[in-house]
């Protein structure tokens, strides 16, 4: 986590389906950020669709 923050690079967290969301919210709270972006992933998810959706959110 510290390396990702220092390098200002994304961090992919993988594990069993418990605890990752809690980690994201804890980091958001500690850094006094306003928003956690959620992107539900399934077998049909594509990078293009994710980038398109979140770019629209950033522009707003």
Secondary structure, DSSP 8 states (H G I E B T S, - for coil): -HHHHHHT------SSSSSHHHHHHHHHHHTT-S--------TT--HHHHHHHHHHHHH-
